[in-house]
Amino acid sequence: MTSFTPALRLQDIVKTFPGVRALDGVSLTVLPGEVHALMGENGAGKSTLMRVLGGVLQPNSGRILIGEEPTIMASPLDAKSKGVVFIHQELSLAEELSVAENVYLGELPRKSFGRVDWDRLHEKTAAILDKLKVGFTPQTRVGDLSLANQQMVEIARALTVDAKAVIFDEPTASLTDAEKVVLFDVIADLKARGVGVIYISHRMEEIFHMTDRISILRDGQYRGTLHTAETSEEELTQLMIGRKLDLSRKINHAEVGAVALEVRGLSCGRLYSDVSFEVRRGEVLGFYGLVGAGRTEVAETLFGLRDPDAGQILLDGEEVRIGSPVEAIARGISLVPEDRKGQGLVLGMNCRDNMTLPQVDDLKAGPFVAEGAEIAIFDQYRDKLDIRTPGWRQKVGNLSGGNQQKIVIAKWLSMHPNVLIVDEPTRGIDVGSKSEIHNLIRDLAANGFAVIVISSEMPEVLHVSDRIVAMHHGKVIRTFTSEEVTEESLVQAISGIVAETAA
Amino acid sequence: MAEMTKRDVGQFLARQGILVAFVIFIIGFTLANQRFLAVDNVLGVIRSSAILGVMALGVTFVVISGNLDLSVGSMMSFSTIVVLDLHDKIGPSLAIPAMFAMTMCLGALIGFLVGYLKLNSLIVTLGMLSAIHGLTLTYSGGKNMDIADKEGTWFSLFGQGSALGIPVPILMFALLAALLSLLLAKTAFGRKVYAVGGNGVAATFSGIRRARVVFLTYVISSFCVACAGLLQASRSMGSQNTVGQGLELEVLAAVILGGASLLGGSGTVFKTVIGVLILGFIQNGLLLVGLEFYVQYVVTWVIIILAVWLDIAANRGRLWSPIA
């Protein structure tokens, strides 16, 4: 905080849509050289505010000031030329082009007759890449880069203008831990150069690690700005959702029953090898590891989406071969997949039809689908999981992330599975819904389901699991009980340190 | 506020544009020619749309499941020629089931290629358009096919007969539309067609055999083509090898016009029927106001483009957007 003139000010922004007051007099001040978090549940107005700032939407009233200058953001291009740059959650890069071409896309330096001045392009790009301390060259094809490095290209693009403020929207959603470190370095560097950074994220660890101040929105209203050093998760959560949240570790196990699923020495090419574990009825088995550790691939094998090379899968003590999702479902295995929108839901379909999709063949009234039975299932699980939707006719794509996830969970619960596998149950979901889904998972175990939870978030795994399987590079390193596990031992296990000492 | 109203109009046009355009067409044609809305003209339009309509019903399944079928035109020529030829060789009561079996084998082949081998449906059916045309010419030796004894057979019943004062083609179109509408809207299979077209990956993750669903949509499409071929052969009692040429685009236009999305996952049989009728009335109207029949090729193309544009516009909620 080197200067007293804010880099960026939003004052009393009001934005209404027909029937909704999406932003109700929201103000936000970002100082040069600060990292300013913007938090709120899904639907609180964060994205609307950012779209106003980025010139995608025009506010009904209120002012935007850059430095001392009141401005109107006419379009996204206009915003960029005024030094307000967005790093989007979803990358918008041309994979087949080089890094340099992507960085200067639309404004490539020219020579006579409109020929591209490649030398100058590569030179200018190299200068920016130097600042970012990345390990690739301007000539690299973007499609060959890792996700994190692609994000760096996106950031490099932001640095082609004299940025006053850079907005990061959930930048770590698809990054590994190592990649996150690089990203945080870049943000620290931006900060050191006096750029104001707005950081949007649901992840508390990152907020506390990275930011200087935190502004909170709830239901389109500004709920205050806090200094990160002087606040706590509880206080933030309370401001965001208006109530307290239970984040304590669960130590009261449900009564554990018979082994529902046992896996012995399962291997699949280079994805994972010699994986063994068991899960009992009434227990939540957590799978923790870095992205690429092989957890999702194990789950996909159990669901019949991959063929294992070796090993056994035993359901209720009986060895089975699972060749397709159809067979997995018939044997009582359900998978709530990692990618909710891509794998879990048909977004254009209504809530009821999505929920009953796996069992639509069984709900018969003569030759037709028994719609009454379908509605009964929908009503039952809507009440049970507290799914908030105007009715079953609502298209799933119109629901919030949390409610969408509950539809996917309801879809598989209504199949009464023997084993329920949940992959990344709360990815991209706001804190309020997160804790509801955690409670739901605990309740399922208490009701005698065998549940497997795969997660990349340590607090989540610690919170919901009775036992935790730590994976590293396709191998099970160790299985912890919730009594013996500590954050340190878990981190060591998933980074492969335990493996070396134990071996 | 003025901006808001403009936006609302834009959204309305984006959602209901086709109907609005249709109403304007109807009013215009009726003002230009009093006969346009006369009962006999209306019945005539429906009757002449029936063959196209029957084919469009089947293609609706294919399009909702997220694929295309450009082979229906030449497949219809094939079934027409085959049934006419077999009529004189083995008699109508054997010729009809034989033609259905042969046509549906072609549909099954396409379904196998697109469903099980997961080949791009545009390429497969475009290729089949040409391949089936070749097959038809090989079968007929390039000659026109005629029924020798046009008076001495009951075969003309399908194309020329009527029951309760309603022409058989209209009855058949209505009956098929009702049956297929039930299949699509009320059965588990229909639900799966929507799921596969809406999000194929999610459908697989829900235990739906995607390949089988896609396969069956093409079998249904070829069944409808066989029905259309039967109507065509029975109406004319003789045919050229190219009778169905170009119909694939009109069929697709009708389906898209009805509101099925080319991206898959949306559309209904009822909407397709509406699309067929819109197309039929517009073509009829153009003739009644005295334009040459070939003008309709241009108009049909304009309508396809308009329908595709409005389909995209409805998805993004406005008529024009700077980003795709």
Chai-1 contact restraints between the chains, C-beta under 6 A:
chainA,res_idxA,chainB,res_idxB,connection_type,confidence,min_distance_angstrom,max_distance_angstrom,comment,restraint_id
A,P325,B,G207,contact,1.0,0.0,6.0,A-B,restraint_1
A,V326,B,G207,contact,1.0,0.0,6.0,A-B,restraint_2
A,I329,B,G207,contact,1.0,0.0,6.0,A-B,restraint_3
A,P337,B,F205,contact,1.0,0.0,6.0,A-B,restraint_4
A,G342,B,V201,contact,1.0,0.0,6.0,A-B,restraint_5
A,Q343,B,V201,contact,1.0,0.0,6.0,A-B,restraint_6
A,Q343,B,A202,contact,1.0,0.0,6.0,A-B,restraint_7
A,Q343,B,F205,contact,1.0,0.0,6.0,A-B,restraint_8
A,L345,B,A202,contact,1.0,0.0,6.0,A-B,restraint_9
A,V346,B,A195,contact,1.0,0.0,6.0,A-B,restraint_10
A,V346,B,G198,contact,1.0,0.0,6.0,A-B,restraint_11
A,V346,B,N199,contact,1.0,0.0,6.0,A-B,restraint_12
A,V346,B,A202,contact,1.0,0.0,6.0,A-B,restraint_13
A,G348,B,G198,contact,1.0,0.0,6.0,A-B,restraint_14
A,G348,B,G265,contact,1.0,0.0,6.0,A-B,restraint_15
A,M349,B,G198,contact,1.0,0.0,6.0,A-B,restraint_16
A,L357,B,A195,contact,1.0,0.0,6.0,A-B,restraint_17
A,L357,B,S206,contact,1.0,0.0,6.0,A-B,restraint_18
A,P358,B,S206,contact,1.0,0.0,6.0,A-B,restraint_19
A,P358,B,G207,contact,1.0,0.0,6.0,A-B,restraint_20
A,V360,B,A188,contact,1.0,0.0,6.0,A-B,restraint_21
A,V360,B,R191,contact,1.0,0.0,6.0,A-B,restraint_22
A,D361,B,A188,contact,1.0,0.0,6.0,A-B,restraint_23
A,F368,B,K186,contact,1.0,0.0,6.0,A-B,restraint_24
A,F368,B,T187,contact,1.0,0.0,6.0,A-B,restraint_25
A,V369,B,A188,contact,1.0,0.0,6.0,A-B,restraint_26
